[in-house]
Amino acid sequence: MEKNINLKEIERKVYTLYHEDGIIDIFAGAWILVFGILAIRTDRVWVAGMFPVYGLALFVAIKKKITVPRIGYMKFNHRQKSKIEKVFFSIHIVIYSFAILLYTHNTPSWIDTLFQEYPMLFFGAIVTLFFIVAVWTLNIRRFYAYALLTLIVSIGGHMIDTDVSYGVFPVLLGVLIMSAGVLMLNQFLQKYPVQMEVK
């Protein structure tokens, strides 16, 4: 008797393999790290919100250089591609809207209050939401762990009574996530040698 083929499970494993290289982890950590550095050095942390948008081209180029020669090119099915496009478009709208509001100093008072009184919790909520959306969109289950780590760091940063800039905590979180990505990338390179040349 032939076993039933679970196409959804096969797709999930393919997506997991495609992101097993840790590159998306490195980019996520870099984004948080940039936010933390800007929070320490400037008052324009909103600039970090543009990182996922303008970093996409670099991300795609690195995936093509490192991942594709080792495991091949993964083509998303129509449903998955449509979901990714809708999420990415929504992120664009949200980021640009916030950037415009912050740049023109027209943010609603409740956002100013949250950012000024509870900066770590505000940061933690936004980043946690991004990680959960990434799990839903790309099936990267380990991002649940990053979401939990973000909550722990942000709540801990909020509760600790210290004169240290709140940007130190995102820097710590970014370094941790980037380090995990680098370890994954190293394992990926050893596990999957180059199979073909990509021109």
Buried (B, 14 or more C-beta within 10 A) or exposed (E): EEEEEEEEEEBEEBBBBBBBBBBBBBBBBBBBBBBBBBBBEEEEBBBBBBBBBEBEEEBEEBBEEBBBBBBEEBEBEEEBEEBEEEBBEEBEEEBEEBBEBBEEEEBEEEEEEBBEEBBBBBBBBBBBEBBBBBBEBBBBEBBEEBBEBBBEBBEEBBEEEEEEBBBBBBBBBBBBBBBBBBEBBEEBBEEBEEEEEEE
